[in-house]
Amino acid sequence: MDSPPAATSLAALRARLTSLFGGSNEASLTNRLAGTIFLIRVVSAGLAYGAQILLARWMGGSDYGIYVYVWTWVLLLGSMLDFGISASAQKIIPEYRARGELDRLRGFLSGSRWGTLAASSVVSLLLAALVWALSPLIGDATVIPLYLGCLTLPAFVVANTQDGIARSHDWMRLGLMPQFIIRQALIIGFTAGLFVLGFELGAVAAMAASCAAVWIAMLGQMIALNRRLAGHVPPGPRAYDVRGWLATSLPILLVESFYLLLSYTDVLVLQQFSTPEEVGIYYAVVKTLALVSFIHYAMSATTAHRFTEYNAAGDKVRLAAYVRHAIVWTFWPSLVATLALLALGEPLLWLFGPQFTSGYGIMFVAAIGLMVRAAIGPVERLLNMLGHQHVCALAYALAFAVNLALCLILVPRFGGYGAAAATSAALTFETVMLFWIVRKRLGLHVLAFGSKG
């Protein structure tokens, strides 16, 4: 007796999903790890989205805009002050393991965190002194939130470093959940508690809650990571090749820095030419489209250290196939997510408040750049892991210059639409540059569609 068509279709779907995610081959493992990262980021996005909606409604437009401005600085500087260690960990750790240099591995696992904590603490103190010196120009409402942002930075930096270490061991949940789930849940819990207790929930209170959440999540992650490493790396002497770490990390830092500047220039320039309310609306648009970026992030975080492994083994065929797989699984899910978010964008923005729906049109402009970037997948990680950090940094530097110039031209006249157009144009320029660099230097076709030759 033949099986019903529905049962046959269901069995075929189950078999297809098993081949994609349930196998023991590299592609299935990558899909599972990337899926884990993506799910964590999606849950995180839900928590962050809920937090932003609550903050926007509880705080009012002006205080919310100040909070967004300060938090953007924390995200930008906090992602740079690890000096590239969080990204280079995915290159350094596999190389130490491949060469059997366990003394240097142990030194890196400890020294990288203590070093980034010390360096970021010094920088935070200098930034706090700068805020104090410039306080007459900054404005009373922004000064204390900026001080709290400086206090947040060291914990944020160490958490990023620990994330890189955990991801280098394929411990995706340990690397990401403290930052993206626990931290967001704590921010919601602390701010909701202040609101219920009757405290005025302004930018100061919101930043204080965020600062406490970052420190608690980082310390919990540190305890869990130390326990996991103790059972994974045998005890023994430690060697600290600080010069070698910096030689690898600083070029990657240059890449990451220009990428981050490219990512946050729109909000920072908009703050200078628009009202806090308009900044808040634009930030809500960016948060709504964040799901698309999470797909790119998930594949980048999963594949980076494997690019290093395959290149170190001299297996070019395996590397090329793996790169192709990463690109395809970045672009097509990103396309589906973008179409869904654009279809639901207006009601999602309404959740922030009725006035936030005025940013719906901006979503379409901002989505263009995200889709163009997704078409080449995580090739910036490929270049970084294969030793082409300098030319990758140059591409990002030029893209940042394009973004800054266009923002300064378009934002004063067109506001949020100008910021979105400038960023999409810069991302398109960056994508063309990276495609050309990989084609010329590695001989790989890194577009999700078209010729594979």
N, C-alpha and C positions, 0 to 999 in steps of 0.2 A: 504494500500500500504506500502510495506516494505521500510525502510530508506536505502539510499545508504550505502555501506560499509564504505566509507570515512567519511560520516556524523556520522555513528555509532561509528567509531573509535575516531572521534573528541569528541563526547559526552562522551565516556568512559574516554578519557584522561582528559577532563574538570572535570568530576566527581572525578577522582582519585586525581587531583591537589587540588580540593576543600576539599577533605577529609584530605589531607596532610597539607594544608596551610590555609584553609578558615574556619575550624571548631572553636568551642569555647572551646574544650578540651585542656588539658595541652600539649599533643604532638603537636597539631596544633599551639598553641601559641609559643611553643619552636621553631618549624620549622620557623614560621614567624619571630621571633626575631633573630634567628640564620641566617635566610636568609637576614634580614636587615643588620646585622653585616657583613655578607659575601659580600653583594653588596657594602657596604661602603668600605670594604677592597679591593675589586676588582677595584672599581673606583680609590681608593687611589693608588693601585698598578699600574694602568695605568698612573696616574699622576707621581708617583715616577719613574716608568720605563722611561717615557718620559723625566723626569728631569735628570735621570742618563745618558740617551743616549745623551741629549744635552750637559750636563757637560763634558762627556767623549770626545765628538767631539770638543767642544769649548776650553777645558782646555789642552788637550794633556795628554798622558799617565802618565807622572810623577806627575803633579799637581793633576790629578784626583786620583791617588793612595794615595797621601798625604791627600786629602780631605776625601777619604773613610776611611783611618786610623783614622783620628780625629773624624769623624762622628760616627765610630764604638765605640770609647771610650765614646762619648756622649750618645749613645744608651745604652751601657752597664751600665755606672755609673748612668745615669739619671733614669734607671729602677730600680736601687737598693737604691737610696738615699731617697726614700719615706719610707724606713724602713718597707716595707711590708704593709703599710696602704692602698694602692690602691687595693690590693687583699683582705686584711682582712675586708675592708668595706663591702664586700659581705657576710661576716659572722656577723659582728658587727651590722650593720643597721637592718637586719631582726630580730636579737635577741632582740634589743632594742624595736622594734615595737611589737614583740610578747609579751614582758613583760610589755608593756605600759610605758616604761621609756623615756618619751619624753624630760625630762630635759637633760638626758645623750645623747639622739639623737641629740638635738640642739647643745650641746657642741661638739659632734664629728663632725658634719657637718661644724662647723666653725673652731674648734681647730685643726682638722686634716690638714687643708690647711695651716693655719698660722704656725703650727709646722713644717711641711715639708718644707715650704718656708724658715724659719729661719735656720733649720738644714742644708739644702742643700746650702744655701748661705755661711754659715761658712765653710763647706767642700770645696766649690768652691774657696774660698779665700785661703785656705790651699793648694789646688791643684795648683793654680796660683803661689803661692810662691815656690812650688816644681818645677814647670816648669822653673821659673826664676833661681833657684839654679842649675838646671841640663841643662840649655840652651847650655853651651859649648858642651855637649855630644849629645844633641838632633839634632842640625843642624838648621841653620837660616831659612830654608824654612818651617820648621814645627813649630817653636816656636810661631809665631803670630796666626796661626790657632788653636793651643792648648789654647792660651789665650782666643780666641773667643769661643772655646768649653767650657771653664770654665764659661764664661759669660752666655752661653746658659743653663747650667745645672739647675739653680733654676726654670726657667720657665718650662722646660721640666718635672721636678719633680712635680710641682703643677698641671700641665696638667694631669699627670698620676693619681694623687690623685683625681682630679675632675672626671676623667673617671670612676674610681671605684665607686664613689658616685652616678653618673648618672646611671651606669649599675645596681646598687643595687635597683634602682627605675624603672627598665625596660625602661629607657630613652636612648635607644641605640644610636639614632642619635645625641643627645646632648653630649653623652660621647665620641663618636668616630669621628664625622665629623670635629670638630675643629682641632683635631690632624692629621687625616688621609686625609682629603679633603682640608680644608682651608689652613692648613700649607703647604701642598705640592703645592697647587696652588700659594701661596705667594712666595715660593722658586722659582718656575718656572718664575713667573712674575718679581721678583727682579733680578734674574740672566739674564733673557732675556733683561730687561731694561738696565742693565750694559753693556751687549754685544752690543746692538743696539746703545748705546751712545758712544761706542768706547773704553770703559775701558778694561784693560787687565783682563781677567777672569781667574785668578789663584786660588790657594787653599785659599788665604786670602779673596778674594772677595766672593767666594762661601760660605765660613764659615760665613762671615758677613751677607750675605743674609739669610742664614739658621737661624742664631741667631735672626735676626729681625723677621723672619716668626714665630719662636717658641713663642716669647714674645707676638706678636700681637694676634696669635691664642689663646694663654692661657688667655689673658685678656678678649677677646671677650667671650670665654667660661665661664669665671668667672661671668661676668655680666649676661649672659643668665641663668646660673645655679642658681644664687642667686634669680633671678626673679621667676624661676620655683619652687624653694624650699619655697619661701615666700607664694605661694598659696597652698602648699602641707603640710607644717608643721606649725601648729598653733604657734603664738608667745608665749613666756614664758621664765622662768628662764633656765639657762644653767648650766650643771654640767660637769666637765672635769675629766673623769676617765682615766688619762694619763697612769697610771700604768696598768690598765686593757687593754687599747688599745695596749700597748707594749707587754704585756703578750700574746696577741693573734697574734700580727703582727710580732714580731721578729722570732718566729719559721717559719712563712710563708716566711719572708724575707730570711731566711736561704735556704729554698727550691728554692725561686725565684732566689737567687743569684747564686746558683750552676747551676740552669737551664740556666741562662744568660751566665755564664762562659762557660758552655757547648756549647751554641749557638755561642759565639763569639771567642772562643779559636782558631779556624782554621784561621780566618782572622788575628788575632793578632800575632800568631806564624808565619804565612806565611810572614807577614811584616818583621820579623826579619831575615828570611833566603832567601827572594826572592826580586826581583826588584819591585818598585812601579807599573810598567806596569803589572807584573804578578798578583799582588794583585788586580789591577783593573779588570783584566780578570776574576779572581775567584769571585770577588764581583758581576760581571755581571751575572755569572752563578747562584749564590745564589739568586739574585734578580729575575731571570727568573723563578726559582722554588718556589718563595715565595707564589704563589697562593695556593699551597698545604698546606703550614703552615697556611694560612688564614682560611681554612676550620676548622682546629683544633682549632684555636684561636676563631672563631665565636661560635663554640659549647661550648668551655670552658667559654667564657664570658656570654653566655646565661644561662648555667645550674648551675653555682657555687652557687648562693644564693638560688636556689631551692633545691639543695642537703641539705643545712642547714635547710630550712623550713621543709622538709619531715622528716629529722632525728630528729629535735626538737619535731615534732608531734608524733614521735614513729611509723610512718607508714612505716615499713620495706618493705612491698610488693610494695607499691607505689614507694618507693625509688629504689628498684631493677629494676622495669619496666622502670623507668625514666633513670637509668644508662644504661640499655640495649639500649634504644632508642637513647641516646646520642652517644654511641659507633658505632652503625650501621650507623647513619647519619654523623659520622666523617669519617669512613673508605671508604665506597663505593664512595661518591663524591670525596674523595682524590685520589682514584684509577683512576677514570675517568680523573681528572685534570692532574695527573701525566702522563698518557699515551698521552694525548693531548699535553702537554708541551714537552715531549720527541720527539714527531713527528714533532713539529714545532720549536724545539730548535735552530737549526742551523740558519735559517733565522732571528729568534728573536735576537740571539747574533750578527748577522751581522749588525743589526741596530746600535749597539754601535760603530761599525767600523769593517773593514774587518779582522783585527788582532784578534778580540774577538772570532771569530769562532773556534779558536784553543782550546777553552774551552768546545766545544760541548761534547767531550767524558767524561769530568768531570761530566756533568749533570747526566749521567747514574749511576755513582758511588754515587753521593750525593742523588739521588732519592731513593736508597735502604733504607737508614736510615729513611727518611721521611715516606715511606710507612709502615715500621715496626712500627714506633711510632703511626701512624694513626690507626693501627689494634686494639689498646686498648682504643682509644678515650681519653677524658679528665679526666682520672682516678687520675691524680695528684691533680686536683681541688677537686675531691671526697675525697681523703685522707686529704687534707688541711681543708676542711669544716667540716669533721667528727672528727677532733681532732688528726689525725695521722701525724701531720706536721713533727715531729722529725724523724720518720722512713722514711718518704718521702724525707726529707733533706739528710738523710744518703744515700739513693739510688742515688740521684743526685750528691752527693759529690763523691761517688765511680765512677759514670759515667764520671764526670768531670776529675777525676784522670786518668781514662782510656784514655779519649780523649787527655788530655795534654801529657801523656806518648807516645801515638801513634803518635801524631803530632810531637813531638820532635824527634821521630825515623824516621818517614816517610817523613815529609816535606823537610828536607835537601836533601833527595835523589830523591824524586818524585814530589816535588813542589805541585801544586794544586791538582793533583791526590792523593797525600799522605794526604793532608788536608781533602779531601772529604772522603777518605777511613777511616781515623781515626774517623771522625765525625759519619759516618754511623755505624761503629763498636761500638762506644760509645752509640749511640741511640738504637742499638739493645740490648746492655747490660742493659741499663736503662729500656727498655720495659720489658725484662724478669724479672728484679727485681720488677718493679711495679706490674706486673701480679701476681707474687708470693705473694707479700705483701697483695694485695687486696684479693686474694684467702684465705690466711691464717687468716687474721684479720677480714674480713667482710663476708667471705664465698660466694663471688660473682664471677661468671665467666665473665671476662671482655675482652673477645676476640670477634671480630666481627663475627666470624664463629666458628663452633664446638659446643660442648655440652653446654647447658644452665644450667646444673645442678651444 
